[in-house]
Amino acid sequence: MTESLVVHVVDDEASVRDSLRWLLESVGLRVCTHADGEAFLAEYRPQTCGCVLLDIRMPGLSGIEVLERMAQDGRRVPVIVFTGHADVPLAVRAMRLGAFDFIEKPYSDSLLLERVQRALSMRRETRDREVALEETRRAYERLSARERQVLAGVLQGRPNKLIADDLSLSIKTIEVHRANLMQKMGAHSLADLIRRVVQAGIEP
């Protein structure tokens, strides 16, 4: 994936947003800042989101409520929450809601950058897997009805001869369909084909 991921900063204090933008942009990261949870949720795009820096205590929609909304919508991106020394119960609740990590205020720039880079690394791996799974599903949609039948037989462990008998076709025809579906699915081996199909949740 060549498209860079965006770090979203959600904090009601303008000075905090500005300082975090400067820090993150100084190491070459793309940054988008939001003054409250509602603004973030309205502008958030999971496809390009790398991670979220989220203040746990904000007027209006709190950090916890933002996490709850994201969990309800199935938005699985790394969220790092900012907490104060007295916010241990909130930090625990945030982690249970799926937060990637939490940082206590005041924090050092080096600690923040280390946590952000770790979150971005995890997000890149996750997004690459999501893209690969979607490509597999699209490839399956391009299979002909007959190729899907052959694929079903392959996944059942049936040899070409038995698949040919099942479909009243010649072994040669099954071999052609099998070669075609392997190519369309981008699979290099039987094991690769099975792994792709199972991970993508495909059931011919």
KOLLUMLUM-730815 format. One record per residue (C-alpha): residue number from 1; residue in three letters; x, y, z. Coordinates in pm, 1 decimal, padded with zeros to 6 digits. Layout:
KOLLUMLUM-730815
num: NUM; residu: ALA; x: X; y: Y; z: Z
...
***
This chain:
KOLLUMLUM-730815
num: 1; residu: MET; x: 00000.0; y: 00000.0; z: 00000.0
num: 2; residu: THR; x: 00160.7; y: 00327.5; z: -00107.7
num: 3; residu: GLU; x: -00103.6; y: 00561.3; z: 00035.0
num: 4; residu: SER; x: 00014.4; y: 00705.1; z: 00366.9
num: 5; residu: LEU; x: -00204.7; y: 00662.7; z: 00669.3
num: 6; residu: VAL; x: -00344.1; y: 00955.0; z: 00867.9
num: 7; residu: VAL; x: -00293.9; y: 01010.4; z: 01239.7
num: 8; residu: HIS; x: -00608.1; y: 01165.7; z: 01387.3
num: 9; residu: VAL; x: -00570.8; y: 01387.5; z: 01694.4
num: 10; residu: VAL; x: -00888.2; y: 01440.6; z: 01897.7
num: 11; residu: ASP; x: -00853.7; y: 01695.5; z: 02180.6
num: 12; residu: ASP; x: -01062.3; y: 01994.2; z: 02287.5
num: 13; residu: GLU; x: -00754.2; y: 02208.2; z: 02363.0
num: 14; residu: ALA; x: -00623.7; y: 02392.9; z: 02057.5
num: 15; residu: SER; x: -00273.5; y: 02422.2; z: 02203.5
num: 16; residu: VAL; x: -00255.3; y: 02043.7; z: 02245.4
num: 17; residu: ARG; x: -00379.3; y: 01983.1; z: 01892.0
num: 18; residu: ASP; x: -00127.4; y: 02229.0; z: 01748.6
num: 19; residu: SER; x: 00169.7; y: 02089.2; z: 01941.2
num: 20; residu: LEU; x: 00083.5; y: 01731.4; z: 01849.0
num: 21; residu: ARG; x: 00040.2; y: 01826.4; z: 01483.6
num: 22; residu: TRP; x: 00384.3; y: 01991.1; z: 01483.5
num: 23; residu: LEU; x: 00546.8; y: 01692.5; z: 01655.5
num: 24; residu: LEU; x: 00391.2; y: 01429.7; z: 01428.9
num: 25; residu: GLU; x: 00447.8; y: 01625.0; z: 01108.2
num: 26; residu: SER; x: 00811.7; y: 01676.8; z: 01209.6
num: 27; residu: VAL; x: 00868.2; y: 01304.1; z: 01156.2
num: 28; residu: GLY; x: 00682.3; y: 01297.9; z: 00825.6
num: 29; residu: LEU; x: 00339.7; y: 01179.2; z: 00938.6
num: 30; residu: ARG; x: 00007.6; y: 01297.2; z: 00795.1
num: 31; residu: VAL; x: -00208.5; y: 01454.3; z: 01064.9
num: 32; residu: CYS; x: -00572.5; y: 01555.6; z: 01094.9
num: 33; residu: THR; x: -00691.7; y: 01733.8; z: 01409.6
num: 34; residu: HIS; x: -01041.7; y: 01749.4; z: 01560.0
num: 35; residu: ALA; x: -01174.6; y: 01972.1; z: 01838.0
num: 36; residu: ASP; x: -01425.9; y: 01715.4; z: 01965.6
num: 37; residu: GLY; x: -01547.0; y: 01359.2; z: 01927.1
num: 38; residu: GLU; x: -01840.3; y: 01447.8; z: 01705.2
num: 39; residu: ALA; x: -01616.0; y: 01621.5; z: 01450.9
num: 40; residu: PHE; x: -01379.3; y: 01325.3; z: 01444.3
num: 41; residu: LEU; x: -01652.7; y: 01066.2; z: 01390.4
num: 42; residu: ALA; x: -01803.9; y: 01277.6; z: 01111.8
num: 43; residu: GLU; x: -01474.4; y: 01304.5; z: 00921.7
num: 44; residu: TYR; x: -01319.9; y: 00967.9; z: 01006.8
num: 45; residu: ARG; x: -01247.8; y: 00732.1; z: 00714.4
num: 46; residu: PRO; x: -01126.0; y: 00387.3; z: 00825.3
num: 47; residu: GLN; x: -00959.8; y: 00315.5; z: 00490.0
num: 48; residu: THR; x: -00702.0; y: 00591.6; z: 00540.7
num: 49; residu: CYS; x: -00691.4; y: 00607.4; z: 00920.0
num: 50; residu: GLY; x: -00361.1; y: 00495.5; z: 01069.6
num: 51; residu: CYS; x: -00432.7; y: 00555.6; z: 01436.4
num: 52; residu: VAL; x: -00616.2; y: 00792.5; z: 01669.0
num: 53; residu: LEU; x: -00480.2; y: 01000.1; z: 01957.4
num: 54; residu: LEU; x: -00784.2; y: 01053.3; z: 02176.2
num: 55; residu: ASP; x: -00825.3; y: 01260.6; z: 02492.6
num: 56; residu: ILE; x: -01025.1; y: 01058.5; z: 02743.5
num: 57; residu: ARG; x: -01187.3; y: 01364.4; z: 02903.4
num: 58; residu: MET; x: -01358.0; y: 01607.9; z: 02665.7
num: 59; residu: PRO; x: -01676.4; y: 01816.8; z: 02684.1
num: 60; residu: GLY; x: -01961.0; y: 01681.3; z: 02475.0
num: 61; residu: LEU; x: -01877.5; y: 01334.1; z: 02348.6
num: 62; residu: SER; x: -01612.6; y: 01191.2; z: 02580.9
num: 63; residu: GLY; x: -01322.9; y: 00973.4; z: 02470.3
num: 64; residu: ILE; x: -01497.8; y: 00670.0; z: 02616.4
num: 65; residu: GLU; x: -01813.1; y: 00748.2; z: 02417.5
num: 66; residu: VAL; x: -01607.1; y: 00784.5; z: 02098.9
num: 67; residu: LEU; x: -01456.4; y: 00440.6; z: 02163.8
num: 68; residu: GLU; x: -01803.9; y: 00298.6; z: 02224.4
num: 69; residu: ARG; x: -01925.8; y: 00440.9; z: 01891.7
num: 70; residu: MET; x: -01625.8; y: 00299.1; z: 01709.4
num: 71; residu: ALA; x: -01678.1; y: -00042.3; z: 01868.7
num: 72; residu: GLN; x: -02047.6; y: -00043.1; z: 01772.1
num: 73; residu: ASP; x: -01958.1; y: 00039.7; z: 01411.7
num: 74; residu: GLY; x: -01684.8; y: -00224.3; z: 01396.8
num: 75; residu: ARG; x: -01416.3; y: 00037.8; z: 01337.1
num: 76; residu: ARG; x: -01097.2; y: -00149.7; z: 01416.7
num: 77; residu: VAL; x: -00812.1; y: 00098.7; z: 01411.6
num: 78; residu: PRO; x: -00553.4; y: 00152.6; z: 01686.6
num: 79; residu: VAL; x: -00660.9; y: 00417.1; z: 01937.1
num: 80; residu: ILE; x: -00418.8; y: 00564.8; z: 02190.7
num: 81; residu: VAL; x: -00597.8; y: 00746.8; z: 02470.9
num: 82; residu: PHE; x: -00458.2; y: 01028.8; z: 02684.1
num: 83; residu: THR; x: -00532.2; y: 00996.8; z: 03055.1
num: 84; residu: GLY; x: -00452.9; y: 01182.9; z: 03375.1
num: 85; residu: HIS; x: -00305.8; y: 01028.9; z: 03688.2
num: 86; residu: ALA; x: -00653.3; y: 00987.6; z: 03839.8
num: 87; residu: ASP; x: -00798.8; y: 00819.7; z: 03531.7
num: 88; residu: VAL; x: -00693.9; y: 00458.8; z: 03590.6
num: 89; residu: PRO; x: -01054.5; y: 00324.9; z: 03587.3
num: 90; residu: LEU; x: -01116.9; y: 00513.0; z: 03260.8
num: 91; residu: ALA; x: -00796.5; y: 00372.6; z: 03111.9
num: 92; residu: VAL; x: -00906.2; y: 00020.9; z: 03204.3
num: 93; residu: ARG; x: -01247.9; y: 00081.9; z: 03050.0
num: 94; residu: ALA; x: -01087.7; y: 00221.6; z: 02735.1
num: 95; residu: MET; x: -00866.2; y: -00084.6; z: 02696.0
num: 96; residu: ARG; x: -01167.2; y: -00310.2; z: 02737.2
num: 97; residu: LEU; x: -01338.8; y: -00115.9; z: 02460.6
num: 98; residu: GLY; x: -01049.7; y: -00195.5; z: 02230.5
num: 99; residu: ALA; x: -00804.8; y: 00091.5; z: 02281.3
num: 100; residu: PHE; x: -00457.3; y: 00000.9; z: 02157.8
num: 101; residu: ASP; x: -00275.2; y: 00179.1; z: 02440.0
num: 102; residu: PHE; x: -00297.1; y: 00468.2; z: 02684.8
num: 103; residu: ILE; x: -00050.2; y: 00740.3; z: 02776.7
num: 104; residu: GLU; x: -00055.1; y: 00932.1; z: 03103.0
num: 105; residu: LYS; x: -00015.9; y: 01308.6; z: 03097.1
num: 106; residu: PRO; x: 00236.5; y: 01463.7; z: 03103.1
num: 107; residu: TYR; x: 00420.0; y: 01247.7; z: 02850.1
num: 108; residu: SER; x: 00748.2; y: 01277.3; z: 02663.5
num: 109; residu: ASP; x: 00761.7; y: 01336.6; z: 02288.1
num: 110; residu: SER; x: 00979.1; y: 01028.2; z: 02241.4
num: 111; residu: LEU; x: 00728.0; y: 00806.0; z: 02422.1
num: 112; residu: LEU; x: 00439.4; y: 00941.8; z: 02217.4
num: 113; residu: LEU; x: 00620.8; y: 00893.6; z: 01887.6
num: 114; residu: GLU; x: 00723.8; y: 00539.1; z: 01981.6
num: 115; residu: ARG; x: 00364.5; y: 00443.4; z: 02063.0
num: 116; residu: VAL; x: 00231.7; y: 00606.1; z: 01744.8
num: 117; residu: GLN; x: 00485.6; y: 00427.2; z: 01524.8
num: 118; residu: ARG; x: 00394.6; y: 00096.4; z: 01691.3
num: 119; residu: ALA; x: 00023.8; y: 00160.5; z: 01630.6
num: 120; residu: LEU; x: 00086.2; y: 00255.1; z: 01267.0
num: 121; residu: SER; x: 00293.7; y: -00057.1; z: 01208.2
num: 122; residu: MET; x: 00011.4; y: -00274.6; z: 01340.5
num: 123; residu: ARG; x: -00246.1; y: -00083.6; z: 01134.3
num: 124; residu: ARG; x: -00045.9; y: -00127.1; z: 00811.6
num: 125; residu: GLU; x: -00027.5; y: -00501.2; z: 00867.8
num: 126; residu: THR; x: -00400.4; y: -00517.2; z: 00941.4
num: 127; residu: ARG; x: -00495.8; y: -00307.0; z: 00639.8
num: 128; residu: ASP; x: -00273.1; y: -00511.4; z: 00408.3
num: 129; residu: ARG; x: -00452.1; y: -00826.7; z: 00528.5
num: 130; residu: GLU; x: -00791.9; y: -00661.4; z: 00475.5
num: 131; residu: VAL; x: -00697.0; y: -00563.4; z: 00120.7
num: 132; residu: ALA; x: -00570.9; y: -00914.8; z: 00043.5
num: 133; residu: LEU; x: -00893.4; y: -01071.1; z: 00172.1
num: 134; residu: GLU; x: -01105.5; y: -00832.0; z: -00034.1
num: 135; residu: GLU; x: -00900.2; y: -00912.7; z: -00344.8
num: 136; residu: THR; x: -00961.6; y: -01284.2; z: -00284.3
num: 137; residu: ARG; x: -01337.4; y: -01225.4; z: -00251.1
num: 138; residu: ARG; x: -01343.5; y: -01022.8; z: -00573.9
num: 139; residu: ALA; x: -01145.0; y: -01295.8; z: -00752.1
num: 140; residu: TYR; x: -01398.4; y: -01555.4; z: -00636.7
num: 141; residu: GLU; x: -01681.1; y: -01345.0; z: -00779.0
num: 142; residu: ARG; x: -01507.6; y: -01362.0; z: -01118.4
num: 143; residu: LEU; x: -01512.6; y: -01743.7; z: -01122.7
num: 144; residu: SER; x: -01763.6; y: -01910.4; z: -01351.9
num: 145; residu: ALA; x: -02034.6; y: -02133.6; z: -01202.8
num: 146; residu: ARG; x: -01844.2; y: -02441.4; z: -01320.6
num: 147; residu: GLU; x: -01517.0; y: -02317.7; z: -01171.8
num: 148; residu: ARG; x: -01691.8; y: -02268.6; z: -00838.6
num: 149; residu: GLN; x: -01817.2; y: -02627.0; z: -00853.9
num: 150; residu: VAL; x: -01464.9; y: -02750.6; z: -00921.2
num: 151; residu: LEU; x: -01333.6; y: -02534.2; z: -00636.1
num: 152; residu: ALA; x: -01590.1; y: -02688.4; z: -00401.0
num: 153; residu: GLY; x: -01467.6; y: -03034.3; z: -00497.8
num: 154; residu: VAL; x: -01105.1; y: -02932.4; z: -00447.3
num: 155; residu: LEU; x: -01183.1; y: -02799.2; z: -00099.1
num: 156; residu: GLN; x: -01348.9; y: -03131.4; z: -00014.3
num: 157; residu: GLY; x: -01022.7; y: -03304.6; z: -00101.7
num: 158; residu: ARG; x: -01168.6; y: -03487.5; z: -00400.9
num: 159; residu: PRO; x: -00925.7; y: -03582.7; z: -00680.7
num: 160; residu: ASN; x: -00988.6; y: -03464.8; z: -01034.9
num: 161; residu: LYS; x: -01132.4; y: -03801.3; z: -01139.8
num: 162; residu: LEU; x: -01403.9; y: -03793.1; z: -00872.8
num: 163; residu: ILE; x: -01483.8; y: -03426.9; z: -00944.7
num: 164; residu: ALA; x: -01515.6; y: -03521.2; z: -01313.2
num: 165; residu: ASP; x: -01754.5; y: -03803.3; z: -01222.9
num: 166; residu: ASP; x: -01958.5; y: -03573.9; z: -00997.1
num: 167; residu: LEU; x: -01999.5; y: -03315.7; z: -01273.6
num: 168; residu: SER; x: -02022.5; y: -03560.9; z: -01563.9
num: 169; residu: LEU; x: -01719.2; y: -03404.3; z: -01728.3
num: 170; residu: SER; x: -01388.1; y: -03535.7; z: -01857.2
num: 171; residu: ILE; x: -01078.4; y: -03527.0; z: -01638.8
num: 172; residu: LYS; x: -00914.2; y: -03300.3; z: -01896.7
num: 173; residu: THR; x: -01198.5; y: -03049.3; z: -01865.8
num: 174; residu: ILE; x: -01165.8; y: -03051.8; z: -01485.7
num: 175; residu: GLU; x: -00792.3; y: -02992.1; z: -01518.3
num: 176; residu: VAL; x: -00859.6; y: -02689.1; z: -01739.1
num: 177; residu: HIS; x: -01118.8; y: -02547.5; z: -01495.7
num: 178; residu: ARG; x: -00884.3; y: -02610.7; z: -01203.8
num: 179; residu: ALA; x: -00594.3; y: -02433.8; z: -01375.6
num: 180; residu: ASN; x: -00819.6; y: -02139.9; z: -01463.6
num: 181; residu: LEU; x: -00954.9; y: -02097.6; z: -01111.1
num: 182; residu: MET; x: -00603.9; y: -02119.9; z: -00963.4
num: 183; residu: GLN; x: -00495.0; y: -01840.1; z: -01195.4
num: 184; residu: LYS; x: -00798.4; y: -01622.3; z: -01124.8
num: 185; residu: MET; x: -00757.7; y: -01668.3; z: -00748.2
num: 186; residu: GLY; x: -00388.1; y: -01584.5; z: -00769.7
num: 187; residu: ALA; x: -00298.3; y: -01908.7; z: -00592.8
num: 188; residu: HIS; x: 00045.7; y: -02063.6; z: -00647.0
num: 189; residu: SER; x: -00032.1; y: -02401.0; z: -00490.5
num: 190; residu: LEU; x: -00316.8; y: -02603.7; z: -00343.4
num: 191; residu: ALA; x: -00215.6; y: -02496.0; z: 00007.6
num: 192; residu: ASP; x: -00211.3; y: -02131.2; z: -00102.0
num: 193; residu: LEU; x: -00557.2; y: -02167.5; z: -00258.0
num: 194; residu: ILE; x: -00703.4; y: -02325.4; z: 00056.3
num: 195; residu: ARG; x: -00548.6; y: -02059.9; z: 00279.9
num: 196; residu: ARG; x: -00683.0; y: -01774.2; z: 00068.2
num: 197; residu: VAL; x: -01033.7; y: -01917.3; z: 00043.8
num: 198; residu: VAL; x: -01065.0; y: -02007.2; z: 00413.4
num: 199; residu: GLN; x: -00924.0; y: -01676.0; z: 00539.8
num: 200; residu: ALA; x: -01162.8; y: -01483.7; z: 00313.5
num: 201; residu: GLY; x: -01458.2; y: -01678.4; z: 00453.4
num: 202; residu: ILE; x: -01557.6; y: -01818.0; z: 00112.8
num: 203; residu: GLU; x: -01781.3; y: -02123.5; z: 00103.6
num: 204; residu: PRO; x: -01844.6; y: -02239.2; z: -00256.2
***
